[in-house]
Amino acid sequence: MQTTYIFGHKTPDTDSVCASISLSYLKNKMGLKTEPRVLGALNKESSFVLDYFKLPEPEFLNDVKIQIKNMHYNKEAMIEEEVSIFRAYRYLVDLGVTGLPLVNKNKKLTGYVNVKEISKYLIDGDLSYLHTSYDNILDTLGATQILRFDEKIEGYILAAAYKSETFINRIRLDKDNILIVGDRYKIQEYAIKSGIKLVILVNNVQLNDTLIELAKENRVNIVSVPMGTFKASNMIKLCNYVKLININPNPITFKNSDYRNDFIDVSSKLGHTNYPIVNKKNICLGMMQLIDVNDFERKQVILVDHNQQSQSVDGIDEAEIMEVIDHHNLGTIGTTIPINFRSMPVGCTCTIIYKLYQEAGVEIPKDIAGIMLSAILSDTLLFKSPTCTSVDVEVGEKLAKIAGVDIQDYGTKMFKAASSVAGMSVEEIIHSDMKTFKYSDSTLAIGQVMTMDFDEISARQKEFVDGLNSMCKFGNYKIALLFVTDIIKNGSYLFFNEEAKEIIEDAYGINNAIQGVYLDGVVSRKKQMLPPLLENEK
């Protein structure tokens, strides 16, 4: 069963993080295989929540692009470098390919061999020398073992074509020779007494007991083959290790983690058809062919707390979206098939997930209830946000009982942990909870940070404005805003890029807007910060 990843938006807040974890727990209880993920670093509030309820932080998900490991390539397409040329060729034919990766006994890639190089070797190679294994000889020649003393067989090949007397007088034999011979007793005896490496007896010729004993004394390897001298002489070259061929020792490879699109781009430029697939240790995992590029599995995902493509993980268009659970307006993400899409006009995604637990009849554990409550308190600002509904309050109170916490006491602790910006850079503060939206032909960015001490922020006002200006100058942003929400006063201070001054004044009805202007009661990005800007766009 494929693992389905559950995650929120690119700038994780408490709702997106806790919704991912709690929904994953529910899905797994229902028999699915899921894992929660995050698309960025956790903010202080989310870290506090997970630490408080002793739950681990979800792993980071970089993207959901299709990788080589998601593609159906041939995982058996490789040749061990010490198989015979004969066996390698047969394997190429059986697979219907022109080349294959070569690997050692540990499957580490050592090269690449193809039919063209095999043909070239059989025409131009040194065919008088044999370097192979005893087993390769048995396999290639269909030989029968008579005596075996060595696993590796290496030496110069000779065929007994002369008369026995002529052969014995003219040919000097030693341990570096391999002899193909028939039923010529004297030549057999001479070869064995010379201690040659291997005797190949053609036409299933057998040695008498005397020569067998002599061969044992001299440790001479002996096989018999069913074919004649001519065929054996032609076939024996195919016994050689395939690694002896002029292989490409450094073929172009792809790692299992490489992306499908990159494979297509590179292969289209190079024009090759076969590519070894390796891991980080250069262990061969198989071979990818160009014809394999359309045979793949998309990564399965469930989105929570967002449905805007710009807010989601990189490569979301290549993934299979199984489900969306959200409480925002409909965004730009589309699917090719119908899916479960659960959207409710409530203040928090975890409120919806609570309903899913009820529908599934799954009991909510204490720690899961705690993080779900935390998400609701965070998104509704302790039930003070205009996005908060009676459903959020009702669900929050039920979760608080399960988690065994006092809502006011715990909520205050959570916001206090989240509101400190000590030690954070301006860039970290601006981007700690920033979401982007389409705005005309450009992009709109709204960041929000909670505080219980605005003076801590206002002292660095110029730095924040410079940071927002820089975003618009070097990125495709028309508007970049930072709302500093005062939890106690129940309102927000607004910083903006200077070129957006008139847009801000028109959208929020401000006369001569100054940096850090206070907007009383404005605490919700979804209902109060974003809508006036989108209406003003029209």
Disulfide bonds with the S-S distance in Angstrom:
none
